[in-house]
Amino acid sequence: MLNFQSSLSHRSSQTSISRSRGLTLLELMSSISITAILAVTVLPNMNNFIVKMRVDDEISMLQRLLLITRNSAINHNSNAVLCPLNQAGQCSTQWHKDLTVFIDSNNNNQLDSSENEVVLRTKSAIKDGDTLIYGIGRKSVIYQPSGHLSGLSNGTFRYCPYQHEDKSRGVVVARSGRTYTTSDTDNDAKDETRMNQEITCD
């Protein structure tokens, strides 16, 4: 009798354990529905956040690179150049590629190893699909030993993330050599310069 009750108790315990391990079809469908709702709600916001972080990081790195270039010109008492270099060591308009800072001792706007010109700093290319433009057809940013820009006008770097143009940002380089980042001055969720010009890469 004791063995029979023990057997029943054991069987009952196994049944309750096996029942507690599974999900009913209704519970499974509810879980899938909740997951789908969360995915639709959260993922776009998460993607927007990731894009914004990427743009902010690139703008921050670019501004630091400009500061390094300016300080290098002052410290070396020679022109310092920031530009995208091609295979021949010449500056190009391909700003979305690797950017290089070097002292241009012979002032020919290219990196000459034979003149003992060396690379001071580099920044890797931006994400594929994103756009980075400096001025119109400009190939380089050149700082003089005074810390001022070489040339007659300032320029604006414009960074536009692919399919998220509303999150575009910029860095303005003044003739004095100082830089400032753009910001959303009119609260329309888009960055503008101090001249109220929205950042676009068209």
C-alpha positions in Angstrom: 0.0 0.0 0.0 2.8 2.4 0.9 4.6 1.6 -2.3 1.4 2.3 -4.4 0.9 5.7 -2.7 4.5 6.5 -3.2 4.3 5.6 -6.8 1.2 7.7 -7.3 2.9 10.6 -5.5 6.0 10.3 -7.7 3.9 10.1 -10.9 1.8 13.2 -9.8 5.0 15.1 -9.1 6.5 14.2 -12.5 3.3 15.3 -14.2 3.3 18.7 -12.5 7.0 19.2 -13.3 6.5 18.4 -17.0 3.4 20.7 -17.1 5.4 23.6 -15.5 8.2 23.2 -18.1 6.2 23.9 -21.2 4.3 26.9 -22.6 0.8 26.8 -24.0 0.1 28.0 -27.5 -1.7 31.0 -26.1 1.3 32.0 -23.9 3.7 31.5 -26.8 1.6 33.7 -29.1 1.3 36.4 -26.4 5.1 36.4 -26.0 5.6 36.7 -29.7 3.1 39.6 -29.9 4.8 41.5 -27.1 8.2 41.0 -28.6 7.0 42.2 -32.0 5.4 45.3 -30.4 8.7 46.1 -28.6 10.7 45.6 -31.7 8.5 48.0 -33.7 8.7 50.6 -30.9 12.2 50.3 -29.7 14.4 49.4 -32.7 13.8 52.6 -34.7 14.7 54.7 -31.7 17.7 52.6 -31.0 18.9 52.9 -34.6 18.4 56.7 -34.5 20.5 56.8 -31.2 23.3 54.8 -32.9 23.4 57.1 -35.9 23.5 60.2 -33.7 26.3 58.7 -31.6 28.3 57.9 -34.8 27.9 61.5 -36.1 28.8 63.0 -32.8 31.9 60.8 -32.5 33.0 61.7 -36.0 32.5 65.5 -35.5 34.4 65.3 -32.2 37.3 63.4 -33.7 37.4 65.9 -36.6 37.5 68.9 -34.3 40.3 67.3 -32.3 42.2 66.7 -35.5 41.9 70.3 -36.6 43.2 71.4 -33.2 46.2 69.0 -33.5 46.9 70.5 -36.9 46.8 74.1 -35.7 48.9 73.3 -32.6 51.5 71.5 -34.8 51.8 74.5 -37.1 52.4 76.8 -34.1 54.8 74.4 -32.3 56.9 73.5 -35.4 56.8 77.1 -36.7 55.8 75.7 -40.1 52.7 75.1 -42.2 50.7 72.1 -41.1 48.3 70.4 -43.4 45.2 68.3 -42.8 43.9 66.5 -45.9 43.0 63.1 -47.5 46.1 61.9 -49.3 46.2 59.9 -52.5 48.7 57.2 -53.4 51.2 59.9 -54.6 51.0 61.7 -51.3 49.0 64.6 -52.7 45.9 66.1 -51.1 42.6 65.2 -52.7 38.9 66.0 -52.3 38.1 62.5 -51.0 37.3 63.7 -47.4 35.4 60.5 -46.6 38.7 58.5 -46.8 41.6 58.5 -44.3 42.6 61.9 -43.2 46.3 62.8 -42.5 48.1 65.6 -40.6 51.6 66.5 -41.6 54.1 69.4 -41.5 54.5 70.8 -45.0 58.1 72.2 -44.7 58.4 73.0 -48.4 54.8 74.4 -48.7 53.9 72.4 -51.7 50.7 71.0 -50.2 51.8 67.3 -50.4 53.6 64.8 -48.2 57.3 64.5 -49.3 59.2 61.7 -47.6 62.3 62.9 -49.5 62.0 66.2 -47.6 61.8 64.4 -44.3 58.1 65.3 -43.9 56.4 62.8 -41.6 52.8 62.0 -40.7 51.8 63.4 -37.3 48.3 61.9 -37.0 45.8 60.0 -39.0 42.0 59.5 -38.8 40.4 56.5 -40.4 37.7 56.7 -43.1 34.1 57.4 -42.2 31.4 54.7 -42.5 30.5 53.6 -46.0 27.6 55.5 -47.4 28.1 58.5 -45.1 29.3 61.8 -46.6 32.0 64.3 -45.5 32.5 67.5 -47.5 34.8 70.5 -46.8 33.9 73.6 -48.8 33.5 73.3 -52.5 36.3 71.3 -54.1 38.7 72.1 -51.3 41.6 69.6 -50.9 43.2 70.7 -47.6 43.1 72.7 -44.5 46.4 74.6 -44.1 47.4 76.2 -40.8 50.2 78.8 -40.8 52.8 79.1 -37.9 50.6 82.0 -36.6 47.7 79.5 -36.1 45.6 81.2 -38.7 44.3 79.5 -41.8 46.3 79.9 -45.0 43.9 81.4 -47.5 41.2 84.1 -47.7 38.1 82.5 -46.3 36.8 80.1 -43.7 35.3 76.7 -44.4 32.7 74.3 -43.1 33.1 70.5 -42.8 29.7 68.9 -43.3 29.0 65.3 -42.2 25.8 63.6 -43.4 24.9 60.1 -42.3 23.4 57.9 -45.0 19.5 58.0 -45.0 19.6 60.2 -41.9 20.2 63.6 -43.4 18.3 65.3 -40.6 21.1 64.3 -38.2 23.8 66.0 -40.2 26.3 68.1 -38.3 29.3 70.3 -39.2 32.5 71.9 -38.0 33.2 75.5 -39.0 36.8 76.6 -39.4 37.3 80.3 -39.0 40.1 82.3 -40.7 41.5 82.8 -37.2 42.1 79.0 -37.1 39.5 78.5 -34.4 36.7 75.9 -34.9 33.2 75.5 -33.6 30.6 72.8 -34.1 27.1 73.4 -35.4 24.1 73.1 -33.2 20.3 73.2 -33.4 19.8 76.9 -32.7 16.1 77.1 -33.8 15.0 73.8 -32.2 13.9 72.2 -35.4 15.9 69.0 -34.7 18.5 70.0 -37.4 21.9 71.6 -36.9 22.6 75.1 -38.2 25.7 77.3 -38.4 25.9 80.6 -36.6 24.7 82.1 -39.9 21.5 80.0 -39.5 22.4 77.8 -42.5 21.3 74.1 -42.1 23.9 71.4 -42.7 23.4 69.6 -45.9 25.7 67.6 -48.2 23.9 68.3 -51.5 
